[in-house]
Amino acid sequence: MNSFTSKNIRNVGLFSHAGSGKTTLSEALLFNAGLLSRRGKVEEGNTVSDWQPEEIKRGISIDLSILPWEWKGCKVNLIDTPGYADFVGNVLGAIRAVDSAVVLLCATSGVEVGTEKVWEYISRENLPVIFFINRMDREGANFDEAVEELQEKINPRATPLFIPVGKESDFRGVIDLLHFRALYFGKEGKVEEGEIPEEMKEVAQRARENLVENIAETNDELLDLYLEGQEISPSQLEEALRVAIRERHIFPILCGSGVENKGVDILADFLVDFAPSPLERPPVRGINPLTEEEEERKCDENEPFSALVFKIISDPYVGKLALFRVFSGKISSDSRLYNASRGVEEKVGQLLFLRGKNQESAKEIKAGDIGVVAKIDEVYIGDTLADREHPIVFPPISYPEPTYMAAIRPLGKGDEEKISQALSRLMEEDPTFRLYRDPDTKEDIVYGMGDIHLDVLTEKMKRKFGVEVSLTIPQVPYKETIKKPAKAEGKYKRQSGGRGQYGHAFLELEPLPRGQGFEFVDKIVGGVIPRNYIPAVEKGVQEAMQEGVLAGYPVIDVRATVYDGSYHPVDSSDMAFKIAGSMAFKKGASEAEPVLLEPIMSVEVIVPEEYMGDVIGDLNSRRGRILGMDPQDSYQKIRALVPLAELFRYSVDLRSLTQGQGYFTMKFSHYEEVPAQLAEAIIEKAKKEKEAVS
């Protein structure tokens, strides 16, 4: 791939709601750039960007793909991103790597939930946005409705630069409002200039006036000319539009069809002419780890090297590939790499450019470009790579907390270590994937953004690392406690020919306030139990607490007081007093009105107001207690306490309930008594499982 200066690079992200045609549009762009002899199709599994088996199987994008292509002397680094909410981690990584965004809308569906979400993510990074209304050739395509929705739901400054000529199967061209000309589609994406249809001239004139007015409002000099009724030249409009796009004052709307390769060349031209180069974006700010002061890096290859890692690809054969965006300086294949985020240095492996899965060696990668370093160990997503003498650490990439959980179990014997390694590598690739070992249930719990997310990860484990696992609903880490005081005696006496065993202890058990844990009190007087045996009694109590008295769950929030007992000068031992303590606890706890406890989670659900009633009703059906509601931007935040047992599949249900617009966070709050009717069923089930094992 040719070397390009920062001025001639365009880093563009392709974003949309799922199924809007990003991958198909990418294929058309690559084809028109001369990189493909024929365009692949998603349904045939032969596209450049969706090359992984999991993507081909489902017909959706799962990982981001870098698709560089050359157009009119510029290099366009296009990043195709997934549209499904389960794979939002790739979207957020791509946003940090690009200088502008193309947001696709389907001409029949208009603004969807995914459109609004990516707009929100993109706006946080203050990226310029170009809208492309795709699938204009489809039955039911409606350009005007899509534009109205964009202006109402996204931003009123979304402004058409082109309007369609013909509709649905008769979609045959566009009117270029800036230059007031018609552009008609020929074969294989070719564009030919022609006359504006007579019947469209009035509509086109009104649309052009609206465009000129919007552009003029962003530039004082042009505004004066406009108000004075003077003609503004196309070159003046172009320059003002370029600035207005860069500064997010105008969000241009284009249209076309990726499937039919219509309007694709126009989009390519527009990206080269109007999307900002890395030089036109603001300097990137970060913290110098040596001085802890804020610094900035300009896009200049003579500045100290700095780059952000926005994606990791782990491969058991090739090793780790780190995808990074260079913000300043340059890196060559024979240099050393300093990870300023972790304070480690290692030799640069092979430098590469990627196009889908295809790799091309690179001697150096300069400011403004996107590249890959292979076979590197201590590099992770969100890390800043920098010049060791001039270190800087950029803000890490912010990801949502995963809330969909499942217990992971090996299907093969002896695979535990391989599974552990596979999970570690997958977590390096995907920060929205987490692993947690539950100390109570002894289960490995994986967290993801949804069921499809975790299913894909298990398929990757099998394909990449050769291990098979199953996913099940996790066990609830129930606990037990007591509700009233009780006293009990534990006496262990054994005589078997030789030295016997003798331990004897009296315990008083009392419930403690929730969250107080375990307290052991020694009230032995007069040496009825020698001091050296008291720890053994405590140990016996603690072991019995772990086994529980109702359903085998650990007992919590109890004070155990040893207040009396006896011993034998020859036969007493630590073991005997440990057993005596255990016996006393089990007997006393069973008489102290034992109850089952369940974990209660503090939940915050963010939903549009129109879904609030349905969501509250659903939370109530899950035994939730609503604590309050607070407005949050255009949404409502519902605060509630909900049992964990009711939340294992809540992320999927909430998405369905709110048409994908709701999301939630949760954290552990406290333990609470399980309602008697439910507790009875849980205890009965636990007893049957115990009998089955024994």
Helices and strands as residue ranges (DSSP letters): G 6-8, E 9-16, H 22-32, G 42-44, H 53-58, E 65-71, E 74-80, G 85-87, H 88-97, E 100-106, H 113-124, E 129-134, H 143-149, I 150-154, E 158-160, E 162-165, G 168-170, E 173-176, E 181-185, G 187-189, E 191-194, G 198-200, H 201-216, H 220-227, H 234-246, E 251-255, H 264-274, G 278-280, E 284-287, E 294-297, E 306-315, E 319-328, E 330-332, E 336-339, E 344-347, E 351-355, E 358-361, E 364-366, E 370-374, E 384-386, E 404-410, H 416-429, E 434-437, E 444-448, H 451-465, E 469-472, E 479-482, E 486-494, E 501-511, E 518-522, G 531-533, H 534-547, E 558-566, H 574-590, E 594-608, G 609-611, H 612-621, E 625-632, E 635-643, G 644-646, H 650-657, E 663-673, H 676-693
